[in-house]
Amino acid sequence: MHILIHGTPEQVAAFTKRLNTSVHKITVFNGDETFIPEADLYIDALFEDNGPVFNTIKHKPVLINGVTINTDGLGNNVVRFNGWGGFIGQEKLEIAGNENSISAAAEILAEAGIQTVISADSCGMIGPRVVAMIINEAFFALAENISTQTEIDTAMKSGTNYRYGPFEWCEIIGIEKVKNLLHLLSKENNRYQIAPALQKN
């Protein structure tokens, strides 16, 4: 299987370490090439940051790092994945898309050695939506002088066995991405209103 990946060295490494490179060919695509090589699977880990690079590919599955969008208006072969910092290296890759594309993508990813969790095709998916809410609550707690950032991080990791505390998550993901997701979700439900302490950062 030939897999073409567009992403940072860290993102490429997160995918490559799951794959048997003696069986699968991995090619890094920089995004400025005029020719897109033929592949069995295309992965665009920089979609949210830089826009599409594989939008001309219609005949093979295209995975895009698209946490804050849904697949409406994208090609039928396009599947979103959660490629945010802190998530991309997890054991299972969270994916979302329309019924036909999601089945084909899950099958080819399994063949490549990547386990998946299928999420509803909605803004935020599962993991980022939950973590963004935890981060938001942590900023409310900080503003109310309940504890310090370090103590809140330590309590969350010790008490819930999370890999990162909420402020650590925020730094790894990027504060602007967290705020953007909460802003979009707050349009559907006001429980996602951004904490003032987070908003002003």
Salt bridges, closest charged atoms under 4 A:
GLU38 OE2 - HIS59 NE2 2.94
GLU38 OE2 - LYS60 NZ 3.72
ASP40 OD1 - LYS60 NZ 3.83
ASP49 OD1 - LYS177 NZ 3.55
ASP121 OD1 - ARG80 NH1 2.63
GLU168 OE2 - LYS157 NZ 3.10
GLU176 OE2 - LYS179 NZ 3.39
